[in-house]
């Protein structure tokens, strides 16, 4: 686990949890903590050699996450923002966009159709282009019942037992 100079304790804790998840499903059974500036040679060799990289933290104003429901139930493809959202707003028949500014998640409900999922990815890309953020902002597809911590953390009191598994 590599910790940049600008990371905080919450980011370190999230990285450790993710490391534990990744260890469980791979041949790697341990993790090693590496602090920025103290990387051993084998760290850089594993990455293909040391090169220049952005080493200063870009400070963003905190932004509240936004949730958008994407549905074609009316016959037309509609996108509506959901205000004061909670986990209960996620409808298994539809697709939702969760915009956390540094990433846009495309949540696909277990009963959503392929057209909704495809069109929602296009809308996510348009959302990124229409704002003043990096063009390389990631768009991550998330299936119902397999929500990662970065997704669930945007929902106050997320209950994993409520999540319907996407088949």
ZAKELO-519022 format. One line per 2 residues: number of its first residue (from 1); their letters; for each residue x, z, y of C-alpha. Coordinates in Angstrom, 2 decimals. Example, Ala and Ser with C-alpha at 12.3 -4.5 7.8 and 13.67 -1.06 7.14 Angstrom:
2
1 = as = 12.30:7.80:-4.50; 13.67:7.14:-1.06
This chain:
167
1 = xx = 0.00:0.00:0.00; 1.50:-1.10:3.30
3 = xx = 0.62:0.92:6.38; 1.11:-0.71:9.75
5 = xx = 2.30:1.41:12.67; -1.12:1.21:14.30
7 = xx = -3.27:2.25:11.33; -5.29:5.45:11.44
9 = xx = -6.12:7.97:8.71; -9.48:6.36:7.92
11 = xx = -7.75:3.02:7.32; -5.16:4.74:5.10
13 = xx = -7.92:6.41:3.09; -9.80:3.13:2.70
15 = xx = -6.60:1.40:1.53; -6.00:4.12:-1.06
17 = xx = -9.55:3.74:-2.39; -9.18:-0.03:-2.56
19 = xx = -5.82:0.40:-4.31; -7.48:2.62:-6.92
21 = xx = -10.17:0.00:-7.51; -7.62:-2.79:-7.86
23 = xx = -5.43:-0.75:-10.22; -8.35:-0.23:-12.58
25 = xx = -8.86:-3.96:-13.14; -5.24:-5.20:-13.30
27 = xx = -1.94:-4.66:-15.06; -0.72:-2.68:-12.04
29 = xx = -1.18:1.00:-12.84; 0.48:2.56:-9.78
31 = xx = 0.67:1.99:-6.06; 3.54:2.67:-3.71
33 = xx = 3.06:3.70:-0.09; 5.19:1.67:2.33
35 = xx = 5.36:2.41:6.05; 5.88:-0.44:8.51
37 = xx = 9.57:-0.58:9.43; 10.65:1.10:6.17
39 = xx = 9.95:-1.76:3.77; 12.44:-2.06:0.91
41 = xx = 13.98:-5.47:0.17; 11.88:-5.87:-2.99
43 = xx = 8.73:-5.60:-0.81; 9.80:-8.58:1.29
45 = xx = 11.07:-10.49:-1.77; 7.66:-10.10:-3.44
47 = xx = 6.06:-11.63:-0.33; 8.51:-14.55:-0.29
49 = xx = 10.92:-13.16:2.28; 10.78:-11.41:5.62
51 = xx = 9.54:-13.41:8.58; 8.12:-12.61:12.00
53 = xx = 4.59:-11.21:12.09; 2.26:-9.63:14.63
55 = xx = 3.32:-6.01:14.85; 1.24:-4.72:17.73
57 = xx = -2.33:-3.60:17.31; -4.93:-5.64:19.17
59 = xx = -7.26:-3.14:20.74; -10.86:-4.25:20.62
61 = xx = -13.72:-2.51:22.27; -15.79:-0.90:19.53
63 = xx = -18.80:-3.04:18.70; -21.90:-2.03:16.84
65 = xx = -22.58:-3.98:13.68; -25.44:-6.48:13.82
67 = xx = -27.71:-7.54:10.97; -29.55:-10.87:10.77
69 = xx = -32.18:-11.84:8.20; -32.02:-15.46:7.01
71 = xx = -35.11:-16.78:5.26; -36.93:-19.99:4.51
73 = xx = -40.14:-18.33:3.30; -42.12:-19.93:6.16
75 = xx = -40.96:-23.40:5.17; -38.45:-23.51:8.00
77 = xx = -35.08:-21.76:7.98; -35.35:-18.75:10.29
79 = xx = -32.71:-16.29:11.46; -33.88:-13.05:13.05
81 = xx = -31.86:-10.07:14.20; -32.83:-6.75:12.62
83 = xx = -32.48:-3.87:15.09; -31.81:-0.25:14.10
85 = xx = -31.25:-1.47:10.57; -30.83:0.49:7.36
87 = xx = -30.20:-0.33:3.72; -33.97:-0.51:3.18
89 = xx = -34.11:-3.60:5.45; -32.16:-5.67:2.91
91 = xx = -34.74:-7.81:1.09; -33.72:-9.11:-2.34
93 = xx = -35.62:-12.36:-1.64; -33.44:-13.29:1.33
95 = xx = -29.92:-13.58:2.67; -28.58:-11.37:5.48
97 = xx = -25.63:-11.69:7.82; -23.84:-8.46:8.66
99 = xx = -21.59:-9.02:11.68; -19.01:-6.26:12.07
101 = xx = -17.02:-8.38:14.57; -13.79:-8.47:12.57
103 = xx = -15.66:-9.99:9.62; -19.07:-11.52:8.91
105 = xx = -20.64:-10.69:5.56; -23.19:-13.00:3.94
107 = xx = -25.28:-10.68:1.75; -27.14:-12.61:-0.94
109 = xx = -30.19:-10.88:-2.39; -30.72:-11.19:-6.14
111 = xx = -33.82:-13.41:-5.63; -32.50:-15.48:-2.71
113 = xx = -32.34:-19.22:-3.21; -29.22:-21.39:-3.01
115 = xx = -30.42:-23.19:0.13; -30.71:-19.88:2.03
117 = xx = -27.24:-18.85:0.88; -25.66:-22.16:1.88
119 = xx = -27.39:-22.35:5.26; -26.53:-18.73:5.99
121 = xx = -22.81:-19.41:5.51; -23.14:-22.21:8.07
123 = xx = -24.92:-19.84:10.48; -22.13:-17.26:10.00
125 = xx = -19.55:-19.88:11.00; -21.62:-20.83:14.06
127 = xx = -21.92:-17.14:14.99; -18.14:-16.76:14.98
129 = xx = -17.63:-19.93:17.05; -20.20:-18.82:19.63
131 = xx = -18.33:-15.61:20.43; -14.92:-14.74:21.89
133 = xx = -13.25:-13.77:18.63; -10.60:-15.30:16.42
135 = xx = -11.67:-18.53:14.72; -10.11:-17.23:11.50
137 = xx = -12.55:-14.30:11.40; -13.37:-14.06:7.68
139 = xx = -16.77:-14.85:6.21; -17.26:-12.86:3.01
141 = xx = -20.07:-13.52:0.54; -21.45:-10.31:-0.95
143 = xx = -23.95:-10.20:-3.80; -26.65:-7.58:-4.06
145 = xx = -25.40:-4.62:-6.09; -21.71:-5.49:-5.52
147 = xx = -21.33:-4.40:-1.90; -17.77:-3.44:-0.89
149 = xx = -17.04:-0.31:1.16; -16.45:-2.33:4.35
151 = xx = -20.02:-3.64:4.02; -21.74:-0.38:3.06
153 = xx = -19.97:1.57:5.81; -22.13:-0.27:8.38
155 = xx = -25.24:1.35:6.88; -25.80:5.02:7.63
157 = xx = -26.34:6.90:4.36; -25.83:3.95:1.99
159 = xx = -27.22:4.82:-1.45; -25.51:2.90:-4.27
161 = xx = -28.35:3.76:-6.67; -30.75:1.68:-4.54
163 = xx = -28.65:-1.48:-4.69; -30.21:-4.13:-6.96
165 = xx = -27.67:-5.86:-9.15; -27.27:-9.59:-8.59
167 = x = -27.33:-11.44:-11.92
